[in-house]
Amino acid sequence: MGLVDRLNILSQVWRGRLFRPILFVLTQAKITADRLTNFRLILGIVAVYFYFFTDRQNLAVGLWLTAIILDVLDGSLARYQNKASDRGKFLDVFVDNILFCFLLFFILDFSGSIFLVFYNLFILPIVYLLAIIKKQEFLPSDWLIKPYPKVTYVKAVVLVAFLFCWYCPADLKWLNYALVASNILATGLSVYFWAYIQWRWKKMGVRK
């Protein structure tokens, strides 16, 4: 088990303890993890509306941040209710990526970095797919795939720069630098995962 996996397990344990009262209340209210995840998506859509069609951009960013923060609860809620599944993980990862796409369009509105934004939209699904294959290819799943939602540091680079530029009087070029760094990191990871997968196939005799 790698360092990232050990840290993720430790994080799950502490989140379960820290949010136990909240998880109890949500369970009593008949709120499931999937419903919470879908609520996050609705918050993201509402945030996009307020950002682009009203003059309440601060409210839009606040709603989007709320949707991001609630991400720490849905997985913990699924485990608390003994309903954790690969289907639920896929829904969680899917909504996370939709919310990240919304962030990229906020950035596009800021800086006009069309190429950087759309390359990021292109390369991130690839690195996620290759990460899933590398980590989970031979593991059983209760669905079509066994998601691997831990390649978050690629998006964190952009997220931190966005918040820095939004709340501080900073040069918006930091968003461009963050997108470049994220794209380089994702591209490098994609090449590494692809090479590793093919090496493993050859070693196992899967690929002739």
MODELLER restraints for C-alpha pairs under 7 A, 6 or more apart:
rsr = mdl.restraints
at = mdl.atoms
rsr.add(forms.Gaussian(group=physical.xy_distance, feature=features.Distance(at['CA:12:A'], at['CA:76:A']), mean=6.84, stdev=0.5))
rsr.add(forms.Gaussian(group=physical.xy_distance, feature=features.Distance(at['CA:15:A'], at['CA:76:A']), mean=6.67, stdev=0.5))
rsr.add(forms.Gaussian(group=physical.xy_distance, feature=features.Distance(at['CA:16:A'], at['CA:76:A']), mean=5.68, stdev=0.5))
rsr.add(forms.Gaussian(group=physical.xy_distance, feature=features.Distance(at['CA:23:A'], at['CA:77:A']), mean=5.76, stdev=0.5))
rsr.add(forms.Gaussian(group=physical.xy_distance, feature=features.Distance(at['CA:33:A'], at['CA:74:A']), mean=4.68, stdev=0.5))
rsr.add(forms.Gaussian(group=physical.xy_distance, feature=features.Distance(at['CA:33:A'], at['CA:75:A']), mean=6.72, stdev=0.5))
rsr.add(forms.Gaussian(group=physical.xy_distance, feature=features.Distance(at['CA:33:A'], at['CA:77:A']), mean=5.58, stdev=0.5))
rsr.add(forms.Gaussian(group=physical.xy_distance, feature=features.Distance(at['CA:33:A'], at['CA:78:A']), mean=5.22, stdev=0.5))
rsr.add(forms.Gaussian(group=physical.xy_distance, feature=features.Distance(at['CA:34:A'], at['CA:88:A']), mean=6.49, stdev=0.5))
rsr.add(forms.Gaussian(group=physical.xy_distance, feature=features.Distance(at['CA:36:A'], at['CA:74:A']), mean=6.08, stdev=0.5))
rsr.add(forms.Gaussian(group=physical.xy_distance, feature=features.Distance(at['CA:37:A'], at['CA:74:A']), mean=6.28, stdev=0.5))
rsr.add(forms.Gaussian(group=physical.xy_distance, feature=features.Distance(at['CA:37:A'], at['CA:92:A']), mean=6.16, stdev=0.5))
rsr.add(forms.Gaussian(group=physical.xy_distance, feature=features.Distance(at['CA:40:A'], at['CA:67:A']), mean=4.63, stdev=0.5))
rsr.add(forms.Gaussian(group=physical.xy_distance, feature=features.Distance(at['CA:41:A'], at['CA:95:A']), mean=5.98, stdev=0.5))
rsr.add(forms.Gaussian(group=physical.xy_distance, feature=features.Distance(at['CA:43:A'], at['CA:63:A']), mean=6.00, stdev=0.5))
rsr.add(forms.Gaussian(group=physical.xy_distance, feature=features.Distance(at['CA:43:A'], at['CA:64:A']), mean=6.53, stdev=0.5))
rsr.add(forms.Gaussian(group=physical.xy_distance, feature=features.Distance(at['CA:43:A'], at['CA:67:A']), mean=5.98, stdev=0.5))
rsr.add(forms.Gaussian(group=physical.xy_distance, feature=features.Distance(at['CA:44:A'], at['CA:63:A']), mean=6.85, stdev=0.5))
rsr.add(forms.Gaussian(group=physical.xy_distance, feature=features.Distance(at['CA:44:A'], at['CA:64:A']), mean=5.34, stdev=0.5))
rsr.add(forms.Gaussian(group=physical.xy_distance, feature=features.Distance(at['CA:44:A'], at['CA:67:A']), mean=6.41, stdev=0.5))
rsr.add(forms.Gaussian(group=physical.xy_distance, feature=features.Distance(at['CA:44:A'], at['CA:99:A']), mean=6.04, stdev=0.5))
rsr.add(forms.Gaussian(group=physical.xy_distance, feature=features.Distance(at['CA:47:A'], at['CA:60:A']), mean=4.19, stdev=0.5))
rsr.add(forms.Gaussian(group=physical.xy_distance, feature=features.Distance(at['CA:47:A'], at['CA:61:A']), mean=6.67, stdev=0.5))
rsr.add(forms.Gaussian(group=physical.xy_distance, feature=features.Distance(at['CA:47:A'], at['CA:63:A']), mean=5.58, stdev=0.5))
rsr.add(forms.Gaussian(group=physical.xy_distance, feature=features.Distance(at['CA:47:A'], at['CA:64:A']), mean=5.75, stdev=0.5))
rsr.add(forms.Gaussian(group=physical.xy_distance, feature=features.Distance(at['CA:48:A'], at['CA:60:A']), mean=6.65, stdev=0.5))
rsr.add(forms.Gaussian(group=physical.xy_distance, feature=features.Distance(at['CA:48:A'], at['CA:102:A']), mean=6.93, stdev=0.5))
rsr.add(forms.Gaussian(group=physical.xy_distance, feature=features.Distance(at['CA:50:A'], at['CA:56:A']), mean=5.89, stdev=0.5))
rsr.add(forms.Gaussian(group=physical.xy_distance, feature=features.Distance(at['CA:50:A'], at['CA:57:A']), mean=6.33, stdev=0.5))
rsr.add(forms.Gaussian(group=physical.xy_distance, feature=features.Distance(at['CA:50:A'], at['CA:60:A']), mean=5.27, stdev=0.5))
rsr.add(forms.Gaussian(group=physical.xy_distance, feature=features.Distance(at['CA:51:A'], at['CA:57:A']), mean=4.70, stdev=0.5))
rsr.add(forms.Gaussian(group=physical.xy_distance, feature=features.Distance(at['CA:51:A'], at['CA:60:A']), mean=5.21, stdev=0.5))
rsr.add(forms.Gaussian(group=physical.xy_distance, feature=features.Distance(at['CA:78:A'], at['CA:84:A']), mean=4.79, stdev=0.5))
rsr.add(forms.Gaussian(group=physical.xy_distance, feature=features.Distance(at['CA:85:A'], at['CA:142:A']), mean=6.96, stdev=0.5))
rsr.add(forms.Gaussian(group=physical.xy_distance, feature=features.Distance(at['CA:86:A'], at['CA:141:A']), mean=6.62, stdev=0.5))
rsr.add(forms.Gaussian(group=physical.xy_distance, feature=features.Distance(at['CA:86:A'], at['CA:142:A']), mean=6.08, stdev=0.5))
rsr.add(forms.Gaussian(group=physical.xy_distance, feature=features.Distance(at['CA:86:A'], at['CA:143:A']), mean=6.08, stdev=0.5))
rsr.add(forms.Gaussian(group=physical.xy_distance, feature=features.Distance(at['CA:86:A'], at['CA:146:A']), mean=5.55, stdev=0.5))
rsr.add(forms.Gaussian(group=physical.xy_distance, feature=features.Distance(at['CA:86:A'], at['CA:147:A']), mean=6.37, stdev=0.5))
rsr.add(forms.Gaussian(group=physical.xy_distance, feature=features.Distance(at['CA:87:A'], at['CA:143:A']), mean=6.02, stdev=0.5))
rsr.add(forms.Gaussian(group=physical.xy_distance, feature=features.Distance(at['CA:89:A'], at['CA:147:A']), mean=6.20, stdev=0.5))
rsr.add(forms.Gaussian(group=physical.xy_distance, feature=features.Distance(at['CA:90:A'], at['CA:147:A']), mean=5.78, stdev=0.5))
rsr.add(forms.Gaussian(group=physical.xy_distance, feature=features.Distance(at['CA:93:A'], at['CA:149:A']), mean=6.06, stdev=0.5))
rsr.add(forms.Gaussian(group=physical.xy_distance, feature=features.Distance(at['CA:104:A'], at['CA:117:A']), mean=6.11, stdev=0.5))
rsr.add(forms.Gaussian(group=physical.xy_distance, feature=features.Distance(at['CA:108:A'], at['CA:114:A']), mean=6.45, stdev=0.5))
rsr.add(forms.Gaussian(group=physical.xy_distance, feature=features.Distance(at['CA:108:A'], at['CA:117:A']), mean=6.90, stdev=0.5))
rsr.add(forms.Gaussian(group=physical.xy_distance, feature=features.Distance(at['CA:111:A'], at['CA:172:A']), mean=6.67, stdev=0.5))
rsr.add(forms.Gaussian(group=physical.xy_distance, feature=features.Distance(at['CA:113:A'], at['CA:176:A']), mean=6.80, stdev=0.5))
rsr.add(forms.Gaussian(group=physical.xy_distance, feature=features.Distance(at['CA:116:A'], at['CA:179:A']), mean=6.17, stdev=0.5))
rsr.add(forms.Gaussian(group=physical.xy_distance, feature=features.Distance(at['CA:116:A'], at['CA:180:A']), mean=6.79, stdev=0.5))
rsr.add(forms.Gaussian(group=physical.xy_distance, feature=features.Distance(at['CA:120:A'], at['CA:183:A']), mean=5.79, stdev=0.5))
rsr.add(forms.Gaussian(group=physical.xy_distance, feature=features.Distance(at['CA:123:A'], at['CA:186:A']), mean=6.44, stdev=0.5))
rsr.add(forms.Gaussian(group=physical.xy_distance, feature=features.Distance(at['CA:123:A'], at['CA:187:A']), mean=6.65, stdev=0.5))
rsr.add(forms.Gaussian(group=physical.xy_distance, feature=features.Distance(at['CA:124:A'], at['CA:186:A']), mean=6.36, stdev=0.5))
rsr.add(forms.Gaussian(group=physical.xy_distance, feature=features.Distance(at['CA:126:A'], at['CA:190:A']), mean=6.83, stdev=0.5))
rsr.add(forms.Gaussian(group=physical.xy_distance, feature=features.Distance(at['CA:127:A'], at['CA:186:A']), mean=6.10, stdev=0.5))
rsr.add(forms.Gaussian(group=physical.xy_distance, feature=features.Distance(at['CA:127:A'], at['CA:189:A']), mean=6.51, stdev=0.5))
rsr.add(forms.Gaussian(group=physical.xy_distance, feature=features.Distance(at['CA:127:A'], at['CA:190:A']), mean=4.91, stdev=0.5))
rsr.add(forms.Gaussian(group=physical.xy_distance, feature=features.Distance(at['CA:128:A'], at['CA:151:A']), mean=6.94, stdev=0.5))
rsr.add(forms.Gaussian(group=physical.xy_distance, feature=features.Distance(at['CA:130:A'], at['CA:190:A']), mean=6.60, stdev=0.5))
rsr.add(forms.Gaussian(group=physical.xy_distance, feature=features.Distance(at['CA:130:A'], at['CA:193:A']), mean=5.84, stdev=0.5))
rsr.add(forms.Gaussian(group=physical.xy_distance, feature=features.Distance(at['CA:130:A'], at['CA:194:A']), mean=6.55, stdev=0.5))
rsr.add(forms.Gaussian(group=physical.xy_distance, feature=features.Distance(at['CA:131:A'], at['CA:148:A']), mean=6.87, stdev=0.5))
rsr.add(forms.Gaussian(group=physical.xy_distance, feature=features.Distance(at['CA:131:A'], at['CA:193:A']), mean=6.46, stdev=0.5))
rsr.add(forms.Gaussian(group=physical.xy_distance, feature=features.Distance(at['CA:132:A'], at['CA:147:A']), mean=5.97, stdev=0.5))
rsr.add(forms.Gaussian(group=physical.xy_distance, feature=features.Distance(at['CA:132:A'], at['CA:148:A']), mean=5.22, stdev=0.5))
rsr.add(forms.Gaussian(group=physical.xy_distance, feature=features.Distance(at['CA:134:A'], at['CA:193:A']), mean=6.42, stdev=0.5))
rsr.add(forms.Gaussian(group=physical.xy_distance, feature=features.Distance(at['CA:134:A'], at['CA:197:A']), mean=5.91, stdev=0.5))
rsr.add(forms.Gaussian(group=physical.xy_distance, feature=features.Distance(at['CA:136:A'], at['CA:146:A']), mean=6.17, stdev=0.5))
rsr.add(forms.Gaussian(group=physical.xy_distance, feature=features.Distance(at['CA:154:A'], at['CA:182:A']), mean=5.32, stdev=0.5))
rsr.add(forms.Gaussian(group=physical.xy_distance, feature=features.Distance(at['CA:154:A'], at['CA:185:A']), mean=6.56, stdev=0.5))
rsr.add(forms.Gaussian(group=physical.xy_distance, feature=features.Distance(at['CA:154:A'], at['CA:186:A']), mean=6.36, stdev=0.5))
rsr.add(forms.Gaussian(group=physical.xy_distance, feature=features.Distance(at['CA:155:A'], at['CA:182:A']), mean=6.72, stdev=0.5))
rsr.add(forms.Gaussian(group=physical.xy_distance, feature=features.Distance(at['CA:157:A'], at['CA:178:A']), mean=5.81, stdev=0.5))
rsr.add(forms.Gaussian(group=physical.xy_distance, feature=features.Distance(at['CA:157:A'], at['CA:182:A']), mean=6.19, stdev=0.5))
rsr.add(forms.Gaussian(group=physical.xy_distance, feature=features.Distance(at['CA:158:A'], at['CA:175:A']), mean=6.84, stdev=0.5))
rsr.add(forms.Gaussian(group=physical.xy_distance, feature=features.Distance(at['CA:158:A'], at['CA:178:A']), mean=5.09, stdev=0.5))
rsr.add(forms.Gaussian(group=physical.xy_distance, feature=features.Distance(at['CA:158:A'], at['CA:179:A']), mean=5.96, stdev=0.5))
rsr.add(forms.Gaussian(group=physical.xy_distance, feature=features.Distance(at['CA:158:A'], at['CA:182:A']), mean=6.75, stdev=0.5))
rsr.add(forms.Gaussian(group=physical.xy_distance, feature=features.Distance(at['CA:161:A'], at['CA:174:A']), mean=6.24, stdev=0.5))
rsr.add(forms.Gaussian(group=physical.xy_distance, feature=features.Distance(at['CA:161:A'], at['CA:175:A']), mean=5.70, stdev=0.5))
rsr.add(forms.Gaussian(group=physical.xy_distance, feature=features.Distance(at['CA:161:A'], at['CA:178:A']), mean=6.22, stdev=0.5))
rsr.add(forms.Gaussian(group=physical.xy_distance, feature=features.Distance(at['CA:162:A'], at['CA:175:A']), mean=6.15, stdev=0.5))
rsr.add(forms.Gaussian(group=physical.xy_distance, feature=features.Distance(at['CA:165:A'], at['CA:171:A']), mean=6.88, stdev=0.5))
rsr.add(forms.Gaussian(group=physical.xy_distance, feature=features.Distance(at['CA:165:A'], at['CA:172:A']), mean=6.00, stdev=0.5))
rsr.add(forms.Gaussian(group=physical.xy_distance, feature=features.Distance(at['CA:201:A'], at['CA:207:A']), mean=5.30, stdev=0.5))
rsr.add(forms.Gaussian(group=physical.xy_distance, feature=features.Distance(at['CA:202:A'], at['CA:208:A']), mean=6.88, stdev=0.5))
